[in-house]
Amino acid sequence: GGDILAYAEGAECYNEDVIRPLDNPLRPAAGLKVLRGNIAPNGAIVKPSAATDALLEHEGEAYVFENIEDMKANIDREDLPVTADTVLVLKGCGPKGYPGMPEVGNMPIPARLVKEGVRDMVRVSDARMSGTAYGTVILHVSPESNAGGNLGLVQTGDRIRLSVGQGTLDVLVSDEVLAERRAAWVPEPPRYDRGYAKLYTETVLQADKGADLDFLVGKDTRPVTRESH
């Protein structure tokens, strides 16, 4: 096809609240943003248009949920030691975790903070969330915790720094500390020991590779031509 703008030449917009001009976008930094850092060496995703602007540059202490059961059992505890500045971290929910990379990345705001009027917090996980969900939610952390990613080494009390402007996500501990934690890290036992779920868990690739199964990835390196179809 030709230049898409050529097709729109002379078109009239009757309501710019519905279709915004390029020089007056609804938000200047929307869409998706890839973040990288020592938590997500292979990348993580944030949706700036769904986030709170004031949280796009943020540093705070982590509160870690080791798995989905931990999160569900404790998120609404009245004595949960969190503030509005806390960074909630959820492990074990990537492609291999849970398993299947479920839509649980937009963790609920802790009940005690909701009562105080808090409506958004930075949340970090290897999970997904619905495309219609909102919040300052960092998703698809790769490698995931169940695959030995650094997300699995983050501990409650670590400081996490997020800069959407710079495209970075880091836990503020040294490489030496991460190496010590890695040496002591023990993966969670698999949830399934047979059948498709076991096959899936053993062969699924990471989020940055599309969570495909490794044996389905094409091996033919010949260029695709009309004659080859």
Contacts in CASP RR format, 6 or more apart in sequence:
PFRMAT RR
TARGET T0000
AUTHOR 0000-0000-0000
METHOD contacts of the structure
MODEL  1
GGDILAYAEGAECYNEDVIRPLDNPLRPAAGLKVLRGNIAPNGAIVKPSA
ATDALLEHEGEAYVFENIEDMKANIDREDLPVTADTVLVLKGCGPKGYPG
MPEVGNMPIPARLVKEGVRDMVRVSDARMSGTAYGTVILHVSPESNAGGN
LGLVQTGDRIRLSVGQGTLDVLVSDEVLAERRAAWVPEPPRYDRGYAKLY
TETVLQADKGADLDFLVGKDTRPVTRESH
13 19 0 8 1.000
13 21 0 8 1.000
16 24 0 8 1.000
20 26 0 8 1.000
26 49 0 8 1.000
27 48 0 8 1.000
27 49 0 8 1.000
29 48 0 8 1.000
29 164 0 8 1.000
29 165 0 8 1.000
30 48 0 8 1.000
30 49 0 8 1.000
31 47 0 8 1.000
31 48 0 8 1.000
31 49 0 8 1.000
32 45 0 8 1.000
32 46 0 8 1.000
32 47 0 8 1.000
32 48 0 8 1.000
33 45 0 8 1.000
33 46 0 8 1.000
33 47 0 8 1.000
33 48 0 8 1.000
33 164 0 8 1.000
33 165 0 8 1.000
33 167 0 8 1.000
34 43 0 8 1.000
34 44 0 8 1.000
34 45 0 8 1.000
34 167 0 8 1.000
35 43 0 8 1.000
35 44 0 8 1.000
35 45 0 8 1.000
35 46 0 8 1.000
35 138 0 8 1.000
35 162 0 8 1.000
35 164 0 8 1.000
35 167 0 8 1.000
35 168 0 8 1.000
35 169 0 8 1.000
36 42 0 8 1.000
36 43 0 8 1.000
36 44 0 8 1.000
36 167 0 8 1.000
36 168 0 8 1.000
36 169 0 8 1.000
37 43 0 8 1.000
37 168 0 8 1.000
37 169 0 8 1.000
37 170 0 8 1.000
38 150 0 8 1.000
38 170 0 8 1.000
38 171 0 8 1.000
38 175 0 8 1.000
38 178 0 8 1.000
39 124 0 8 1.000
39 141 0 8 1.000
39 150 0 8 1.000
39 151 0 8 1.000
39 154 0 8 1.000
39 160 0 8 1.000
39 169 0 8 1.000
39 170 0 8 1.000
39 171 0 8 1.000
40 138 0 8 1.000
40 141 0 8 1.000
40 142 0 8 1.000
40 150 0 8 1.000
40 151 0 8 1.000
40 169 0 8 1.000
41 142 0 8 1.000
41 143 0 8 1.000
41 150 0 8 1.000
42 142 0 8 1.000
42 143 0 8 1.000
42 206 0 8 1.000
42 208 0 8 1.000
43 140 0 8 1.000
43 141 0 8 1.000
43 142 0 8 1.000
43 208 0 8 1.000
44 124 0 8 1.000
44 138 0 8 1.000
44 139 0 8 1.000
44 140 0 8 1.000
44 141 0 8 1.000
44 142 0 8 1.000
44 169 0 8 1.000
45 138 0 8 1.000
45 139 0 8 1.000
45 140 0 8 1.000
46 136 0 8 1.000
46 137 0 8 1.000
46 138 0 8 1.000
46 139 0 8 1.000
46 164 0 8 1.000
47 131 0 8 1.000
47 137 0 8 1.000
48 56 0 8 1.000
48 164 0 8 1.000
50 133 0 8 1.000
50 134 0 8 1.000
50 135 0 8 1.000
50 136 0 8 1.000
50 137 0 8 1.000
51 120 0 8 1.000
51 134 0 8 1.000
51 135 0 8 1.000
51 136 0 8 1.000
51 137 0 8 1.000
51 164 0 8 1.000
52 120 0 8 1.000
52 135 0 8 1.000
52 136 0 8 1.000
55 120 0 8 1.000
55 121 0 8 1.000
55 122 0 8 1.000
55 136 0 8 1.000
55 162 0 8 1.000
56 136 0 8 1.000
56 162 0 8 1.000
56 163 0 8 1.000
56 164 0 8 1.000
56 165 0 8 1.000
57 162 0 8 1.000
57 163 0 8 1.000
57 164 0 8 1.000
57 165 0 8 1.000
58 85 0 8 1.000
58 87 0 8 1.000
58 122 0 8 1.000
58 136 0 8 1.000
58 161 0 8 1.000
58 162 0 8 1.000
59 159 0 8 1.000
59 160 0 8 1.000
59 161 0 8 1.000
59 162 0 8 1.000
59 172 0 8 1.000
60 85 0 8 1.000
60 86 0 8 1.000
60 87 0 8 1.000
60 122 0 8 1.000
60 159 0 8 1.000
60 160 0 8 1.000
60 161 0 8 1.000
61 85 0 8 1.000
61 86 0 8 1.000
61 87 0 8 1.000
61 156 0 8 1.000
61 157 0 8 1.000
61 158 0 8 1.000
61 159 0 8 1.000
61 160 0 8 1.000
62 86 0 8 1.000
62 87 0 8 1.000
62 88 0 8 1.000
62 89 0 8 1.000
62 124 0 8 1.000
62 154 0 8 1.000
62 155 0 8 1.000
62 156 0 8 1.000
62 157 0 8 1.000
62 158 0 8 1.000
62 159 0 8 1.000
62 160 0 8 1.000
62 171 0 8 1.000
63 80 0 8 1.000
63 81 0 8 1.000
63 82 0 8 1.000
63 86 0 8 1.000
63 87 0 8 1.000
63 88 0 8 1.000
63 89 0 8 1.000
63 156 0 8 1.000
63 157 0 8 1.000
64 89 0 8 1.000
64 91 0 8 1.000
64 154 0 8 1.000
64 155 0 8 1.000
64 156 0 8 1.000
65 71 0 8 1.000
65 74 0 8 1.000
65 75 0 8 1.000
65 88 0 8 1.000
65 89 0 8 1.000
65 90 0 8 1.000
65 91 0 8 1.000
65 107 0 8 1.000
66 91 0 8 1.000
66 92 0 8 1.000
67 91 0 8 1.000
67 92 0 8 1.000
67 93 0 8 1.000
67 188 0 8 1.000
68 90 0 8 1.000
68 92 0 8 1.000
68 93 0 8 1.000
68 98 0 8 1.000
68 102 0 8 1.000
68 104 0 8 1.000
71 90 0 8 1.000
71 104 0 8 1.000
71 107 0 8 1.000
74 80 0 8 1.000
75 107 0 8 1.000
75 108 0 8 1.000
75 110 0 8 1.000
75 111 0 8 1.000
76 108 0 8 1.000
76 110 0 8 1.000
76 111 0 8 1.000
76 112 0 8 1.000
77 110 0 8 1.000
77 112 0 8 1.000
78 111 0 8 1.000
78 112 0 8 1.000
80 110 0 8 1.000
80 112 0 8 1.000
82 88 0 8 1.000
82 110 0 8 1.000
82 112 0 8 1.000
82 113 0 8 1.000
83 113 0 8 1.000
84 113 0 8 1.000
84 116 0 8 1.000
84 118 0 8 1.000
84 121 0 8 1.000
86 121 0 8 1.000
87 121 0 8 1.000
87 122 0 8 1.000
87 123 0 8 1.000
87 124 0 8 1.000
87 160 0 8 1.000
87 162 0 8 1.000
88 107 0 8 1.000
88 110 0 8 1.000
88 121 0 8 1.000
88 122 0 8 1.000
88 123 0 8 1.000
88 124 0 8 1.000
89 123 0 8 1.000
89 124 0 8 1.000
89 125 0 8 1.000
89 151 0 8 1.000
89 154 0 8 1.000
89 160 0 8 1.000
90 104 0 8 1.000
90 105 0 8 1.000
90 107 0 8 1.000
90 123 0 8 1.000
90 124 0 8 1.000
90 125 0 8 1.000
90 126 0 8 1.000
90 127 0 8 1.000
91 125 0 8 1.000
91 126 0 8 1.000
91 145 0 8 1.000
91 146 0 8 1.000
91 151 0 8 1.000
91 152 0 8 1.000
91 154 0 8 1.000
92 98 0 8 1.000
92 125 0 8 1.000
92 126 0 8 1.000
92 127 0 8 1.000
92 144 0 8 1.000
92 145 0 8 1.000
92 146 0 8 1.000
92 152 0 8 1.000
92 188 0 8 1.000
93 101 0 8 1.000
93 102 0 8 1.000
93 104 0 8 1.000
93 105 0 8 1.000
93 125 0 8 1.000
93 126 0 8 1.000
93 127 0 8 1.000
93 144 0 8 1.000
94 100 0 8 1.000
94 101 0 8 1.000
94 125 0 8 1.000
94 126 0 8 1.000
94 127 0 8 1.000
94 144 0 8 1.000
94 145 0 8 1.000
94 146 0 8 1.000
94 207 0 8 1.000
95 101 0 8 1.000
95 144 0 8 1.000
95 147 0 8 1.000
95 204 0 8 1.000
95 205 0 8 1.000
95 206 0 8 1.000
95 207 0 8 1.000
95 211 0 8 1.000
96 144 0 8 1.000
96 146 0 8 1.000
96 147 0 8 1.000
96 201 0 8 1.000
96 204 0 8 1.000
97 126 0 8 1.000
97 144 0 8 1.000
97 145 0 8 1.000
97 146 0 8 1.000
97 191 0 8 1.000
97 201 0 8 1.000
98 104 0 8 1.000
98 127 0 8 1.000
98 191 0 8 1.000
99 146 0 8 1.000
99 191 0 8 1.000
99 192 0 8 1.000
99 197 0 8 1.000
99 200 0 8 1.000
99 201 0 8 1.000
99 204 0 8 1.000
100 200 0 8 1.000
100 204 0 8 1.000
100 211 0 8 1.000
101 126 0 8 1.000
101 127 0 8 1.000
101 128 0 8 1.000
101 140 0 8 1.000
101 207 0 8 1.000
101 211 0 8 1.000
102 127 0 8 1.000
102 128 0 8 1.000
103 127 0 8 1.000
103 128 0 8 1.000
103 129 0 8 1.000
103 130 0 8 1.000
103 133 0 8 1.000
104 125 0 8 1.000
104 127 0 8 1.000
104 128 0 8 1.000
104 129 0 8 1.000
105 123 0 8 1.000
105 125 0 8 1.000
105 127 0 8 1.000
105 128 0 8 1.000
105 129 0 8 1.000
105 137 0 8 1.000
105 139 0 8 1.000
106 123 0 8 1.000
106 129 0 8 1.000
106 130 0 8 1.000
106 133 0 8 1.000
106 134 0 8 1.000
106 135 0 8 1.000
106 137 0 8 1.000
107 123 0 8 1.000
107 125 0 8 1.000
107 137 0 8 1.000
109 118 0 8 1.000
109 119 0 8 1.000
109 120 0 8 1.000
109 121 0 8 1.000
113 121 0 8 1.000
120 134 0 8 1.000
120 135 0 8 1.000
120 136 0 8 1.000
121 136 0 8 1.000
122 136 0 8 1.000
122 138 0 8 1.000
122 160 0 8 1.000
122 162 0 8 1.000
123 135 0 8 1.000
123 136 0 8 1.000
123 137 0 8 1.000
123 138 0 8 1.000
124 138 0 8 1.000
124 141 0 8 1.000
124 151 0 8 1.000
124 160 0 8 1.000
124 169 0 8 1.000
125 137 0 8 1.000
125 138 0 8 1.000
125 139 0 8 1.000
125 141 0 8 1.000
125 151 0 8 1.000
126 139 0 8 1.000
126 140 0 8 1.000
126 141 0 8 1.000
126 142 0 8 1.000
126 144 0 8 1.000
126 145 0 8 1.000
126 146 0 8 1.000
126 151 0 8 1.000
126 207 0 8 1.000
127 139 0 8 1.000
127 140 0 8 1.000
128 139 0 8 1.000
128 140 0 8 1.000
129 137 0 8 1.000
129 139 0 8 1.000
138 162 0 8 1.000
138 169 0 8 1.000
140 207 0 8 1.000
140 208 0 8 1.000
141 151 0 8 1.000
141 169 0 8 1.000
141 207 0 8 1.000
142 206 0 8 1.000
142 207 0 8 1.000
142 208 0 8 1.000
143 149 0 8 1.000
143 150 0 8 1.000
143 151 0 8 1.000
143 206 0 8 1.000
144 151 0 8 1.000
144 206 0 8 1.000
144 207 0 8 1.000
145 151 0 8 1.000
145 152 0 8 1.000
146 187 0 8 1.000
146 188 0 8 1.000
147 206 0 8 1.000
148 182 0 8 1.000
148 185 0 8 1.000
148 187 0 8 1.000
150 171 0 8 1.000
150 178 0 8 1.000
152 185 0 8 1.000
153 171 0 8 1.000
153 178 0 8 1.000
153 181 0 8 1.000
153 182 0 8 1.000
153 185 0 8 1.000
154 160 0 8 1.000
154 171 0 8 1.000
155 181 0 8 1.000
158 171 0 8 1.000
158 172 0 8 1.000
158 173 0 8 1.000
159 171 0 8 1.000
159 172 0 8 1.000
160 169 0 8 1.000
160 170 0 8 1.000
160 171 0 8 1.000
160 172 0 8 1.000
161 168 0 8 1.000
161 169 0 8 1.000
161 170 0 8 1.000
161 172 0 8 1.000
162 168 0 8 1.000
162 169 0 8 1.000
163 169 0 8 1.000
171 178 0 8 1.000
190 198 0 8 1.000
190 201 0 8 1.000
191 197 0 8 1.000
191 201 0 8 1.000
192 198 0 8 1.000
192 201 0 8 1.000
200 213 0 8 1.000
203 213 0 8 1.000
203 214 0 8 1.000
203 215 0 8 1.000
204 211 0 8 1.000
204 212 0 8 1.000
204 213 0 8 1.000
204 214 0 8 1.000
205 211 0 8 1.000
205 212 0 8 1.000
205 213 0 8 1.000
205 214 0 8 1.000
205 217 0 8 1.000
222 228 0 8 1.000
END
